[in-house]
Amino acid sequence: MSEETFWLLFLLPTGFVAGVINVLAGGGSFLTLPVLIAAGLPVHVANGTNRISVVFQGIFAAASYRNQGEFDAALYRRLLPPLLLGAIVGALFATFIDPEGLRTTFGILFLLMALALVTRSRWSKASAPQVHPLRYPALFVIGIYGGFIQAGVGLWILLGSTGLFAADAVRANSVKLPLTLTFTFPALLIFLHADMVEWLPGLVLALGTVLGTAVGVRLSIRGGAPLIFRAVTVVLFATGVRLLVP
């Protein structure tokens, strides 16, 4: 077995773990992108190929939350327009700007957000603020990040939903992946047009991610807001360190 074949097969369990992480918090792409690169894909192609698994996971997560009666359609419709517009702008940037150039900035932002969450005594306090007047411009910026680099955008959507729109943590979590799906699809088309997608590793990764999503949805509903809070805090710290230490 060649090294590239090994890493290709390793995408399946990697996708499973990333799928669970993406449902509970976000940032699973920080696991999948290095494995895609190890499987032989250039960085920019790995960035585009990773969007295949994001699309499949979003479809499966939306169906799962809807079947469980937890999907908040009204919140989804409120958050979608600025995220979608920003993601298209970010994806266009990603076709000619190296995302690695912003690693340090993004890493510091993730660590600062993790520290802010740790200082709160209860997740319920963090999830019940007043609606922020700059909520739509902030979501547009989150969309740009999602279209540009994708990895970790679920964390920002979840925190934006609860911190800017006063959404319940579980309900916000139910729209996170469907929203990511919606604005990732046009981004995937842009990457396809730029010839930055490899289907075989993308589909192998997607299979593992969908399996992980099935487990993650059950955990998020049963564990509720406290579990989501702990997962988000841990992943924020890990993501920040991962970005600052290549």
C-alpha positions, 0 to 999 in steps of 0.5 A: 500500500502506497503512502497516498493510498494509506492517507486516502483510506485514513480520510474515512475515520478522520471524517467521522471524528470531524463530523462529530466535532462539527455538529457539537462545535465546529472546526472539524476541517482543521482535522480533515485539511491536513489529511487531504494534504497528506493524501497528496493534494496541494493546499489550494486543492485540499481547501476546495475538495474539503467543501464536498464533505461539508455539503454532504454533512449539511444535507444530512444534519438538516434532515436529522435535526428536522426529523428530531423536531429541533430545526429552527427554520425562522432563525435559518432564514434570518441568518442566511442572506448575509452569510451567503453573500459574504461566503461568495465574496470569500470564496472568490478571494480564496481562488487567488489569495493564500489563506495561510497568510491569515493564520496568525490573525485567525488563531488569535481571534479563536483564542480570544473568543475561547477566553471570553467564553471561559470567563462566563460562569454559565452558558445560559448567560452567553446564550441570552443576550439582547439582539445586537444592532450590528448583527447583519454586518457581523454575519457578512464578515463570518460569511467571508471567513467561511467562503475563504477558509471554511475551517472553523466557520461553524464556531463563528456561526454558533457564537454569532447566533447566540451572541448577536441574535439571542438564539437558544444554543441547541436551536442555533446548533440546529441551523449551523450546518444547514447554513454552512451547507447553503453558502458552501454550495456556491463556494464549491461551484467556484472551486470547481470552476477554478479546477481546485476539487478532487472528487475521490478523496472528497467523497471518501471524506464525505462518507466518514463525515456523514457517519460522524454527523449521525452520532453528533446530532444525537449527542448535541440534542441529549447533552443540550447547551452545557455539552455544546458550550464545553465542546465549543470552548475546547475546540476554540482553544485547539483551533487557535493553537493549531493556527498559531503553531503550523 
